[in-house]
Amino acid sequence: MMRRAVITGRYAPGQALREETLEAEYRVSRGPIREALRLLELRGLVTHAPRRGFRVRTYTVKDIEDLYRMRALLERHAVECLRDAALDALVERLEASNARMATQLNKGNIEGYLAENVTFHTLVIDASGNEPLKRTLNVLNEMAEPLRYALLSRNLKKGRSLADHRRITELLRSGRIDVAASTTEAHILDNLPALLALADKL
């Protein structure tokens, strides 16, 4: 619940997350609230400073640039790691994710669409078999979720993610790993200009 509130912007960037207020809102004791805040900090969704407490992460232009360029580079590498993987099962799962994503798009369901977007990328990352890469990208993708939600909430119907995912799936089906890798990198970076334009609103 707290994570969802951060990702959807119900807790605004920079907003203080006071334990006593959260206790009353969620009707739980201080212990679970502190644990939840620590987990959100580990995921990169909130920050903590001594004597200032927890706050929802804010994103500068540099933060967004760094995050998306790192995601693009590492997700490209995740696809490159698929050279020795059995692709048939992965392609089948990616197709199912694309179908669910299309359903959520038709419904105008931003959260459902974003969840399937995340699922698609996670399937590829998991199939890479690279554990350090998987752990690193899990954090980077978690940090990016509020940005992705903010962008989708403004132009869900105009986004190209589903078309890109279908293209990547077809490239993997045909075994064109290098092209799928470069397409994945371009797919992630494609959102960077629009996100940078939103930087002062995040």
Residue pairs with C-beta under 8 A, 6 or more apart in sequence:
1 26
2 11
2 17
2 22
2 26
2 36
2 37
2 40
3 36
3 40
3 43
3 45
4 10
4 111
5 11
6 40
6 45
6 46
6 56
6 57
6 146
7 45
7 145
7 146
7 149
8 111
8 146
8 149
9 146
9 149
9 150
9 153
11 17
11 56
12 56
13 56
13 57
13 58
13 59
13 146
13 202
14 55
14 56
14 58
15 55
15 56
16 52
16 53
16 54
16 55
17 37
17 46
17 53
17 54
17 55
17 56
18 53
19 30
19 33
19 34
19 37
19 53
22 33
22 37
23 29
23 30
23 33
26 32
26 33
37 46
37 48
37 54
40 46
40 54
41 47
41 48
41 54
42 139
43 139
43 142
43 143
44 57
44 139
44 140
44 142
44 143
45 56
45 57
45 142
45 143
45 145
45 146
46 54
46 55
46 56
46 57
47 54
47 55
47 57
48 54
48 55
49 55
57 143
57 146
58 202
59 67
59 146
59 147
59 199
59 202
60 199
61 196
61 199
64 147
64 192
64 195
64 196
64 199
65 192
65 196
67 140
67 143
67 144
67 147
68 144
68 188
68 189
68 191
68 192
68 195
69 189
69 192
70 140
71 137
71 140
71 141
71 144
71 188
72 184
72 185
72 186
72 188
72 189
73 185
74 133
74 136
74 137
74 140
75 121
75 124
75 125
75 137
75 184
75 185
75 188
76 181
76 182
76 184
76 185
77 128
77 130
77 133
77 181
78 124
78 125
78 128
78 130
78 133
78 134
78 137
78 184
79 124
79 128
79 168
79 172
79 177
79 180
79 181
79 184
80 177
80 178
80 181
81 128
81 129
81 130
81 133
82 90
82 124
82 127
82 128
82 172
82 177
82 180
83 177
85 127
85 128
85 129
87 172
87 173
87 175
90 123
90 124
90 127
90 172
91 169
91 172
91 173
93 123
94 120
94 123
94 124
94 165
94 168
94 169
94 172
95 169
97 116
97 119
97 120
97 123
97 165
98 116
98 120
98 162
98 165
98 166
98 169
100 112
100 116
100 119
101 113
101 116
101 117
101 120
101 161
101 162
101 165
102 162
103 112
104 112
104 113
104 115
104 116
105 113
105 156
105 157
105 162
108 156
108 157
110 149
110 152
110 153
110 156
111 149
113 152
113 156
114 145
114 148
114 149
114 152
117 148
117 161
117 165
118 141
118 145
120 165
121 137
121 141
122 141
124 168
124 184
125 133
125 134
125 137
125 138
126 134
128 134
146 202
147 195
147 202
148 191
150 195
150 198
150 201
150 202
151 159
151 191
151 194
151 195
151 198
152 159
154 198
155 194
160 187
160 190
161 187
164 183
164 187
164 190
165 187
167 183
168 180
168 183
168 184
168 187
171 177
171 179
171 180
171 183
172 180
